[in-house]
Amino acid sequence: MNRRTLIKTLGLSTAAFLLPDRLFTMEDYKMLLRPIPSTGEMLPVIGLGTWIQFDVSNSENELQPLRDVLTMMIENGGKVIDSSPMYGRAEEVIGTLTSSMQNKNEFFYATKVWTSGEQQGIEQMENSMHKMKRKTMDLIQVHNLVDWKTHLKTLRMWKDEGRVRYIGITHYTASAHQQLEDIMKSEKPDFVQFNYSMRIRNAERTLLDTAKEKGAAVLINEPYEKGSLFTLVKGKSLPEWAKDFNINSWGQFFLKYIISHPAVTCVIPGTSNPRHVVDNMNTGYGPMPDETARKKMISYLESL
């Protein structure tokens, strides 16, 4: 079977222009899934962040690329969309775009609460659900641990009432990792979200192991270190052996390292570029680096 026939047979035309000119096995075309420990529900390992990129107006010129991003994400095996009231109009844009999609209920919708006070938190979460046009939210997280005790109490009640399926906590700096660990141990949230990347690997010390031990699904933010990783490798070539892991871009190199850690459930790189989202989704396909290969990846990056 040649490459064109294989792509046509498997219905992956949207990703075809990014595939290298070699044959793939059937396993290459199965997005890696990981379970949410509290239920066993499976999630694809590559999702979508919406900070900055989805904070746009209602102009069709700005909405159309994002509509394409969502379409290509779901067609290529992704489903997790992560947002927050902190992200300007992102929640509203997500609601506008997904509500007109036939497969809108195939997405896994995640947002956050980012305020202080019980009533303020309730009002903000209700507003988020209205903006995202969801009667039930898949996941609501306490953003950057702001008034986390108050909001976790509310979220547990909402979960019991069926208004939210999962609850979690988040932060984006390594300095908060110890607090995230402490809360996981005492509160056992369904999800924990934090920063982790190839150069900022503090999470590998104990945080990832604690999440696995306590049964928390892990979402990873800041995988590209706000784009600084791309600056580092600009003009540099990927190692030849990267092809062994279906890695065909630097973005895939950075993401593949993250999702190859068994405690990671899903990484959520942000993009407003349809081509980039397909490239990101393709990271979830093909073989994963083992521990030896992961060390090799770090060594190569540090040599640049």
Secondary structure, DSSP 8 states (H G I E B T S, - for coil): --HHHHHHHHT-GGGGGGS-SS---GGGGS--EEE-TTT--EEESB-EE-TTTT---S-HHHHHHHHHHHHHHHHTT--EEE--TTSTTHHHHHHHHHHT-TTGGGSEEEEEE-SSSHHHHHHHHHHHHHHTT-SSEEEEEEGGGTTHHHHHHHHHHHHHHTSEEEEEEE--SGGGHHHHHHHHHHH--SEEEEE--SS--GGGTTHHHHHHHHT-EEEEE-TTTTTHHHHHHTT----GGGGGGT--SHHHHHHHHHHTSTT--EE--B-S-HHHHHHHHHTTSS----HHHHHHHHHHHHH-
